[in-house]
Amino acid sequence: MKIILKYCIIFCCLFSISPLFAQVLIINPENSASQLSRNKIRSIFAMRLNQWPDGSPIKVFVLEDATMQHISFCKQLLGMFPYQLRRIWDRQVFSGTGVEPTTLKNHQEMLDKVSQDKGAIGYVHSAEVIPSVKILEISL
């Protein structure tokens, strides 16, 4: 009985840690954007909007579909499930009308790529933000 209780406590702790850190959108500090609407963010990650307000190209980076961070990002910031986003990408790729975003392995790779490309956008937990990236605010 003690072993079961012990594992239940560990399980609860593991799955309650990730919501403590909210997902934030990150962009390169050289990017002039500071705030975008939720609809524009959805359009960017759906690969329908491919230019920043200043006309420069957008480079979208995401984590692998099965990662908890990607699932959390889709639900919290985009208001959709990861499979819905994947369907949008697949439809565009298979019809020849678009491409899917660049998929990265982990948050460190995300931070590296976004800090190196002026047009880049990605996401990380708020606790993972470093000075070489800028947080993009979401407006209503």
C-alpha positions in Angstrom: 0.0 0.0 0.0 2.8 2.4 0.8 4.5 1.7 -2.5 1.3 2.5 -4.4 0.8 5.7 -2.4 4.4 6.7 -3.1 4.0 6.2 -6.9 0.8 8.1 -6.9 2.4 11.1 -5.2 5.3 11.0 -7.7 2.9 10.7 -10.6 0.9 13.7 -9.4 4.0 15.8 -8.9 5.4 15.1 -12.3 2.2 16.0 -14.1 1.5 19.1 -12.0 4.9 20.7 -12.7 4.4 21.6 -16.4 1.4 23.9 -15.9 3.4 26.0 -13.4 5.4 27.5 -16.3 3.2 29.1 -19.0 4.2 28.9 -22.6 5.5 32.0 -24.2 6.1 32.9 -27.8 9.7 33.9 -28.6 11.2 35.8 -31.5 14.6 37.2 -32.4 15.4 40.5 -30.5 16.2 42.2 -33.9 12.6 41.6 -35.0 10.6 44.8 -34.7 7.3 43.1 -33.7 6.4 43.2 -30.1 2.7 42.2 -30.1 0.4 40.2 -32.3 -3.2 39.1 -32.1 -4.1 35.5 -31.3 -5.6 35.2 -34.8 -2.3 36.3 -36.4 -0.4 33.9 -34.2 -2.7 31.1 -35.3 -2.2 32.1 -38.9 1.6 32.1 -38.5 1.6 28.6 -36.9 -0.9 27.3 -39.5 1.7 28.5 -42.1 -0.9 30.8 -43.7 0.8 34.1 -42.8 4.4 34.1 -43.9 5.6 37.7 -43.5 6.1 39.9 -40.4 4.3 43.3 -40.4 7.6 44.9 -41.8 7.5 42.5 -44.8 10.4 40.2 -43.7 9.8 36.4 -44.0 8.7 34.4 -41.0 10.5 31.2 -40.1 8.4 29.0 -37.9 9.9 26.5 -35.4 8.0 23.9 -33.4 8.8 21.0 -31.2 7.8 17.4 -32.1 4.1 16.7 -32.0 4.3 14.2 -29.1 6.2 16.4 -26.7 4.2 17.8 -23.7 5.5 21.2 -24.5 4.1 21.2 -28.0 0.8 19.9 -26.8 0.6 22.5 -24.1 1.6 25.2 -26.6 -1.2 24.2 -29.0 -3.8 24.1 -26.3 -2.8 27.2 -24.3 -1.7 29.7 -27.0 -3.4 28.5 -30.2 -6.6 27.1 -28.6 -6.5 23.9 -30.7 -5.3 20.4 -30.4 -1.9 19.3 -31.9 -3.7 16.9 -34.3 -5.7 19.8 -35.7 -2.5 21.8 -36.4 -0.9 18.7 -38.0 -3.9 18.3 -40.3 -3.6 21.9 -41.5 0.1 21.3 -42.3 -0.4 18.0 -43.9 -3.2 19.4 -46.1 -1.0 22.2 -47.3 2.0 19.9 -48.0 0.1 17.2 -49.8 -1.8 19.8 -51.9 1.4 21.6 -52.8 0.1 24.9 -51.5 2.5 25.2 -48.5 5.1 23.8 -46.2 5.2 22.6 -42.7 7.3 24.4 -40.0 10.8 23.3 -39.0 10.6 20.7 -36.2 13.2 20.8 -33.5 14.1 18.2 -30.8 14.1 20.3 -27.6 13.8 23.7 -26.1 17.5 24.4 -26.2 17.5 23.9 -30.0 14.5 26.2 -30.2 16.3 28.9 -28.3 19.4 28.6 -30.5 17.5 28.7 -33.8 15.3 31.6 -32.8 18.2 33.6 -31.5 20.1 33.1 -34.8 17.3 34.0 -37.3 15.8 37.5 -37.4 12.5 36.2 -38.8 12.2 33.2 -36.4 9.3 32.5 -34.1 9.0 29.6 -31.6 7.8 28.9 -28.1 9.3 27.8 -24.7 8.2 27.7 -21.1 8.5 31.1 -19.5 11.2 29.8 -17.2 13.4 28.9 -20.1 13.6 32.4 -21.7 17.1 33.7 -22.1 18.4 37.2 -23.0 19.2 36.2 -26.7 15.4 36.0 -27.5 12.5 38.3 -27.0 9.0 37.4 -25.8 6.2 38.2 -28.2 3.1 39.5 -26.5 -0.4 38.2 -27.5 -3.1 40.9 -27.8 -6.8 40.3 -27.9 
